[in-house]
Amino acid sequence: MLRELSETKPAAALEGRRPAAKPKQASGFWYVAPFLAAFTLFLLWPIISGLWMSLTNQSLTGAGGGFAGFGNYLEAFGDKAVWQSLGNTAVFTLLTAAPLVVLSFVMAHLVYVGLPGQWLWRLSFFAPYLLPVSVVAALWQWMFQPGFGLINATLSAWGIKQVGFLDTEGVAMFSVVLVTIWWTVGFNFLLYLSALQNIPDHLYEAAQLDGAGPWRRLVSITIPMVNRTTVMIVMLQILASLKVFEQIYLLTNGGPRGSTRSVLEYIYDTGFSGYRLGYASAISYLFFALIVVIAVLQLRVMNRKAS
C-alpha cells in the first residue's frame, strides 16, 4: 500500500504542476542597436545631410542656404578647376598604382627568397608606412629644399643644376608620387610577403625535381599563387590613390598653379576657403559616383579574369 502511494504521488504532483514557462528570448534588435546608432549618427545622417546640402547654397558662415536644385551639379560640370583636379587625380593614380604593386612584389620576393639580413629589410621596407603624414611631408620638404636640401646639395656636389622639386610645374607631381611610393609601399609589401609565405613548399620541391629554374618557378608558381593578393592590392591601391589629399596638401598645397591639386583638395578649398559648402558637397557626390562606377567596373573585370 505504502509502495503504491509512493509511486503514484510524484505522478499526481507532476500532473497538477504547471509547465515551466520558457525563458523569453531577447530580441536581436538590442544586440545590433549600438551599431545601428553609430551607423546612423556617423554615416547615414552625414550622407543624407550632405546630399541635401548639395542641393542648397549653404555657406560656411551660415548665410544663404536657399534651395538651388541641381544648380550646383550643373555648375560643377562646367567648372574648369573641377576637370583639372580630376585630371591631376587620374595622373597621380596612374603614376602610383603600377609602381606600388610591382615594387612591393619585388621587395617581398627578395625578402622571401632569403635576402641577407631579412629583419633589417623588413624593418626598412615597412617602417615608413608607420610614420604620420605630417612627419613624412616635413622630412621630404627638407630633402627637396633648394640650396641646403639633401637632394639638391647632392646634385650640386655632382655638378648638376638644382631642381625646384616642389615648386616647378611638371616636376612637383613626380615629387609627390615619389614621396607617396616611399611612404606607402610597405603596406603592399606586407600583404605580398604574407601571401608568399602561404605558398606550399612542396610545389617548389616538385618543380625543382622537374628541373625548373628560379625564373620558371617564379613565373609558373609564385605569380599565379599570389594572384588573388595582386587583385586585392590593385583594387585597394586605385581606390586609395583616387582619394589622395594629405601629402599633396602638406607638400605643395596644390601648386604650382594647381598642377598637383587633387579633386579632394579642391573640394576642401571650395568648402572651407571659399565658404561654399553646398557647391563643395555637390562636387563630393559627383566624385563619389565616379568612384562607385570605377569600383564596380573593376570588380566585374577582376571577376571575369578570375572565372
URWO-V298727 format. One record per residue. N is the residue number from 1. RES is the residue in three letters. PHI is phi in whole degrees, -180 to 180 (999 if undefined). OMEGA is omega in whole degrees, -180 to 180 (NA if undefined). NEAR is the number of other ideal C-beta (glycine too) atoms within 10 Angstrom. Layout:
BEGIN
N|RES|PHI|OMEGA|NEAR + N|RES|PHI|OMEGA|NEAR
END
This chain:
BEGIN
1|MET|999|178|5 + 2|LEU|-61|-179|6 + 3|ARG|-65|180|7 + 4|GLU|-67|180|8 + 5|LEU|-65|-179|9 + 6|SER|-67|-179|9 + 7|GLU|-82|-176|9 + 8|THR|-87|-176|10 + 9|LYS|-64|180|10 + 10|PRO|-63|-180|9 + 11|ALA|-66|179|9 + 12|ALA|-64|-180|10 + 13|ALA|-64|180|9 + 14|LEU|-69|180|9 + 15|GLU|-66|-178|7 + 16|GLY|-82|-176|7 + 17|ARG|-83|178|8 + 18|ARG|-75|177|5 + 19|PRO|-63|-179|6 + 20|ALA|-63|-180|6 + 21|ALA|-69|179|6 + 22|LYS|-70|178|6 + 23|PRO|-63|-179|6 + 24|LYS|-69|178|6 + 25|GLN|-84|180|6 + 26|ALA|-67|180|8 + 27|SER|-66|179|9 + 28|GLY|-66|-179|8 + 29|PHE|-60|-175|8 + 30|TRP|-71|177|8 + 31|TYR|-73|-177|9 + 32|VAL|-99|-177|11 + 33|ALA|-58|179|11 + 34|PRO|-60|179|9 + 35|PHE|-66|-180|9 + 36|LEU|-63|179|11 + 37|ALA|-64|179|10 + 38|ALA|-66|180|11 + 39|PHE|-63|-179|12 + 40|THR|-69|-174|12 + 41|LEU|-74|-171|10 + 42|PHE|-103|-179|9 + 43|LEU|-127|-175|10 + 44|LEU|-67|-178|12 + 45|TRP|-65|175|11 + 46|PRO|-60|179|12 + 47|ILE|-66|-180|11 + 48|ILE|-66|-179|11 + 49|SER|-64|179|11 + 50|GLY|-66|179|17 + 51|LEU|-65|177|14 + 52|TRP|-66|-179|13 + 53|MET|-64|-179|22 + 54|SER|-67|179|23 + 55|LEU|-97|-179|18 + 56|THR|-127|175|20 + 57|ASN|-101|-177|17 + 58|GLN|-59|178|24 + 59|SER|-111|178|16 + 60|LEU|-65|-179|15 + 61|THR|-78|-178|8 + 62|GLY|95|179|9 + 63|ALA|-77|178|9 + 64|GLY|71|-180|15 + 65|GLY|96|180|13 + 66|GLY|-68|-179|8 + 67|PHE|-68|-178|10 + 68|ALA|-116|-178|19 + 69|GLY|64|180|9 + 70|PHE|-95|-179|11 + 71|GLY|-61|179|15 + 72|ASN|-65|180|23 + 73|TYR|-68|179|16 + 74|LEU|-66|178|12 + 75|GLU|-64|-179|15 + 76|ALA|-64|180|22 + 77|PHE|-65|-180|10 + 78|GLY|-99|-178|8 + 79|ASP|-87|-179|15 + 80|LYS|-64|-179|8 + 81|ALA|-65|178|15 + 82|VAL|-64|-179|21 + 83|TRP|-67|178|13 + 84|GLN|-65|-180|16 + 85|SER|-68|175|25 + 86|LEU|-65|177|18 + 87|GLY|-63|177|12 + 88|ASN|-62|179|23 + 89|THR|-65|179|24 + 90|ALA|-65|179|14 + 91|VAL|-63|178|16 + 92|PHE|-60|-180|21 + 93|THR|-64|-180|20 + 94|LEU|-66|-177|12 + 95|LEU|-76|-176|18 + 96|THR|-101|-171|22 + 97|ALA|-62|-177|19 + 98|ALA|-63|179|12 + 99|PRO|-60|-178|15 + 100|LEU|-69|178|24 + 101|VAL|-81|-176|19 + 102|VAL|-68|-177|12 + 103|LEU|-64|-180|16 + 104|SER|-66|178|25 + 105|PHE|-67|179|23 + 106|VAL|-62|-180|12 + 107|MET|-63|-179|22 + 108|ALA|-66|-179|25 + 109|HIS|-69|178|18 + 110|LEU|-62|178|13 + 111|VAL|-69|-176|20 + 112|TYR|-68|-177|16 + 113|VAL|-79|173|12 + 114|GLY|106|175|7 + 115|LEU|-62|-179|13 + 116|PRO|-57|-180|6 + 117|GLY|71|-174|10 + 118|GLN|-59|-176|12 + 119|TRP|-62|-180|8 + 120|LEU|-69|180|10 + 121|TRP|-68|178|16 + 122|ARG|-59|180|18 + 123|LEU|-65|-178|11 + 124|SER|-65|-178|12 + 125|PHE|-74|-173|21 + 126|PHE|-95|-174|16 + 127|ALA|-58|-180|10 + 128|PRO|-58|-178|18 + 129|TYR|-66|-179|16 + 130|LEU|-81|-177|10 + 131|LEU|-78|174|14 + 132|PRO|-67|-177|9 + 133|VAL|-64|179|16 + 134|SER|-65|178|11 + 135|VAL|-68|179|12 + 136|VAL|-60|-179|21 + 137|ALA|-64|-180|21 + 138|ALA|-64|-180|14 + 139|LEU|-63|-177|16 + 140|TRP|-76|174|24 + 141|GLN|-61|177|17 + 142|TRP|-67|-178|12 + 143|MET|-71|179|16 + 144|PHE|-83|-173|22 + 145|GLN|-58|176|17 + 146|PRO|-66|177|15 + 147|GLY|92|-175|8 + 148|PHE|-106|178|9 + 149|GLY|-64|-175|20 + 150|LEU|-58|-176|13 + 151|ILE|-71|180|17 + 152|ASN|-67|177|20 + 153|ALA|-65|177|15 + 154|THR|-66|178|12 + 155|LEU|-62|179|14 + 156|SER|-64|180|15 + 157|ALA|-64|179|8 + 158|TRP|-91|179|7 + 159|GLY|81|-180|6 + 160|ILE|-100|-180|10 + 161|LYS|-64|-180|7 + 162|GLN|-68|-176|15 + 163|VAL|-121|173|16 + 164|GLY|-85|-171|15 + 165|PHE|-64|-175|24 + 166|LEU|-110|-178|22 + 167|ASP|-125|176|14 + 168|THR|-112|-180|13 + 169|GLU|-65|-177|13 + 170|GLY|97|178|8 + 171|VAL|-108|-174|17 + 172|ALA|-59|-179|23 + 173|MET|-63|179|17 + 174|PHE|-67|177|14 + 175|SER|-66|178|23 + 176|VAL|-64|179|26 + 177|VAL|-62|179|21 + 178|LEU|-61|179|16 + 179|VAL|-63|-179|25 + 180|THR|-64|179|24 + 181|ILE|-63|-179|16 + 182|TRP|-62|-175|15 + 183|TRP|-76|-168|20 + 184|THR|-106|-176|20 + 185|VAL|-64|-178|21 + 186|GLY|-63|180|21 + 187|PHE|-66|178|19 + 188|ASN|-65|177|26 + 189|PHE|-58|-179|24 + 190|LEU|-66|179|16 + 191|LEU|-64|180|19 + 192|TYR|-67|-179|23 + 193|LEU|-63|177|21 + 194|SER|-64|179|12 + 195|ALA|-66|-180|21 + 196|LEU|-65|-179|18 + 197|GLN|-71|179|10 + 198|ASN|-92|177|10 + 199|ILE|-75|-178|15 + 200|PRO|-62|-178|10 + 201|ASP|-66|-175|7 + 202|HIS|-66|176|8 + 203|LEU|-66|179|14 + 204|TYR|-68|-180|15 + 205|GLU|-64|178|10 + 206|ALA|-65|180|12 + 207|ALA|-66|179|16 + 208|GLN|-65|178|13 + 209|LEU|-63|178|8 + 210|ASP|-83|177|8 + 211|GLY|89|180|7 + 212|ALA|-75|178|16 + 213|GLY|-84|-179|9 + 214|PRO|-58|-179|12 + 215|TRP|-65|179|8 + 216|ARG|-64|179|13 + 217|ARG|-67|179|16 + 218|LEU|-65|-176|13 + 219|VAL|-74|-172|11 + 220|SER|-93|-177|13 + 221|ILE|-119|-171|17 + 222|THR|-65|-176|19 + 223|ILE|-63|177|13 + 224|PRO|-62|-177|11 + 225|MET|-72|178|15 + 226|VAL|-103|-177|21 + 227|ASN|-61|180|12 + 228|ARG|-63|178|12 + 229|THR|-64|179|19 + 230|THR|-62|179|20 + 231|VAL|-61|-180|17 + 232|MET|-64|-179|14 + 233|ILE|-65|179|21 + 234|VAL|-61|-180|17 + 235|MET|-63|-179|15 + 236|LEU|-64|-176|16 + 237|GLN|-67|180|21 + 238|ILE|-64|-180|19 + 239|LEU|-65|179|15 + 240|ALA|-68|-180|16 + 241|SER|-68|178|21 + 242|LEU|-65|-178|21 + 243|LYS|-99|-176|15 + 244|VAL|-64|179|22 + 245|PHE|-153|-166|15 + 246|GLU|-61|-175|16 + 247|GLN|-66|178|22 + 248|ILE|-68|-179|25 + 249|TYR|-62|-177|19 + 250|LEU|-80|-176|17 + 251|LEU|-84|-173|24 + 252|THR|-124|-175|23 + 253|ASN|55|178|13 + 254|GLY|88|-177|20 + 255|GLY|-85|-7|15 + 256|PRO|-77|179|16 + 257|ARG|53|175|10 + 258|GLY|73|-175|17 + 259|SER|-73|178|18 + 260|THR|-120|-176|29 + 261|ARG|-71|178|22 + 262|SER|-84|-177|26 + 263|VAL|-68|178|26 + 264|LEU|-68|177|20 + 265|GLU|-69|177|22 + 266|TYR|-65|176|24 + 267|ILE|-62|179|21 + 268|TYR|-62|-180|18 + 269|ASP|-63|-179|19 + 270|THR|-65|-176|24 + 271|GLY|-79|-171|21 + 272|PHE|-106|173|12 + 273|SER|-104|178|10 + 274|GLY|-92|176|14 + 275|TYR|63|-178|16 + 276|ARG|-101|-177|21 + 277|LEU|-67|-180|23 + 278|GLY|-63|180|25 + 279|TYR|-67|178|27 + 280|ALA|-62|178|25 + 281|SER|-66|179|23 + 282|ALA|-63|178|29 + 283|ILE|-64|180|26 + 284|SER|-60|-177|21 + 285|TYR|-73|174|18 + 286|LEU|-65|179|18 + 287|PHE|-68|176|21 + 288|PHE|-61|178|13 + 289|ALA|-63|179|10 + 290|LEU|-65|179|14 + 291|ILE|-65|178|13 + 292|VAL|-62|180|10 + 293|VAL|-62|180|10 + 294|ILE|-63|-179|15 + 295|ALA|-64|180|14 + 296|VAL|-66|178|10 + 297|LEU|-61|-180|10 + 298|GLN|-62|179|15 + 299|LEU|-63|-179|12 + 300|ARG|-66|179|10 + 301|VAL|-65|-179|11 + 302|MET|-65|179|16 + 303|ASN|-65|179|10 + 304|ARG|-66|179|8 + 305|LYS|-66|-178|9 + 306|ALA|-66|-180|9 + 307|SER|-78|NA|5
END
